[in-house]
Amino acid sequence: MAGRKDIENKAEEILKPVAAEKGVRIYDVEYVKEGSDYYLRAYIDKDGGVNIQDCEDVSRAYSDKLDEADIISDAYILEVSSPGLGRQLKKDRHFENSLGEEVEFKLFEAVEGQKEFEGVLKAYDKDSITVAVNGEDKNFARSALAVIKLKLDF
């Protein structure tokens, strides 16, 4: 069986023409095992947000293309949805689109006695991010991030 990242990359390539045809952008594709089940999750977005019809249209067309390509040997559940408001930032394109936005993140190990931070995303590169935390720019290694996502204000 192909590795998880290889499956995600191939699945994203298969999704590209479907997304373009349906007028949506790909936010992310992930292949995960939860309990005894495998899930292929495609997160889509568009200006103004996606609705249930967008997800259904993409899911139907994508499912057919995945069946044709037969890239996943295990049984899996396909899910197509919006990345949500508190979307995780994983790829460079996520960071690029989130510059100037408020983020919250957790580190694997504490820095200055804490593991959780929030602030404004100022910059990023392949190795690090810069976040204005309480008005002070701080650099964090991307490899130190357990999770980073857009901050939700209620």
N, C-alpha and C positions, 0 to 999 in steps of 0.2 A: 504494500500500500504506500502511496505517496505520502510525504510528510505534510503536516498541517499547513505550513506556510506555502508549500507548493500547490496544494489544493486551493487555498485562498487566492493565490495569484492567478491560477488557471480559471477559477470561478469568476474572478473579477473581469478577466479578459472576455469571457463568455457573456457577462452582463453588459459590457460597454455598448454594443450595438442595440441591445434591448432598451437600455436606459435612454440612449439617444433617440430611438424611435418613439419612446413614450414621453419624451420631454422632461426627463428628470436627470439629476446628477447622482453619481455614486458617492456616498459618504464613506462607506467601509463595507468590507465583506469579511466575515469570520466563520471559521469552522471549528466547533468546539464539541467536547463530549461532556454531558451533564448526566450523572448517574449512569444508566446503561444506554442512553440515547445520544446519538450524534445530531448536531444541528448545523445547518448552513444558513447563516443569517446575512441578509443583504440589507444595508441601511441606505435609503435613498432620500434625496432632498430636492427641492426646487424653490425658486423665489416665491414667497408667500406660503411655503410649507406644502407638504404632501397630504393627501386625504386618503381615505380607505379605498376609493376607486383607483387611485394611482397605484397603491400597493397591490391591489387585486390584479390590475392589468399587467403590471410588471411581473408579478408572481406567475401568472398563467404562461406568459411568453417565455420567461426565464426557465421555468420548469421544463418546458418542451426542449429548449436548447441544451439544458443540462442532461436530459435523458439522451439526446442525440450524441453528445460528447462523451458521456459515460466516464467521467473523471474520478468518481467516488465509488469505491467498491463496497463500502458498508451501506446499510440502510440508514437514511438520514431524514430529518424533518427540515423542510425549507420554510424559512420565515422571511418575509419582506416587510420592512417597516421604516418609519422615520427614526432618525437617531435621537429624537427627543430634544427637549430644551436644555437639559443638563448634559449635553453630549460630551463623551470622552474625546480627548485629543490624543491621537496615536501617530498620525502620519504628518509629514512636513506640510502637506496641503491644509491639514486641520489647524496647525499652528499659524500658518500664513493667514488664513481666513479669520483667525481669532486675535490677531495683534490689536492691542488697545482695549481688549475685552477683560472683564473681571473673571478670574479663574480661582478654583480651589484645588489643592492637591495634597497628597499624602506621600511621604517618603518612606523608603524601606527602613532607614535608620535615622534617628533623631539628629538634628542639626541645631545647635544653640539650645538644646534641651527640649526641642519640640519636633513632632513628626508631621503636623498639619499646618498648612499655610494658606493664605488667600491674598490676592492682590491683582494688579493689572499686568497682563502679559505685554512686555515691552519688546522683547527680541528672542530669537531662537537661532540655533544652527544645529548641525548634525549631532553635536555632543552636549549642548547645554541650552538652558532657557534663562532669560532674565525677567524677573517679576518685580514690580514696585510693591514692596510690602511695607505698609505704614509709611509711605512716602520715600522709602529708601530702596534703591535698586539692588537686588540680590541675585546672584547667579547660582544655579543648581544644575548638577549633571543630569542629563536626561536618563541615564542609567540608574540614577538614584530614585526616580519617580515610580512609586507603586501605582498611582493613578493621578491623572490630571483631567479636569473637566471644567466646562463653563459653569460659573457660579449662578445659582438660581436665587433671585430676590423675590420674596413673597410680600 
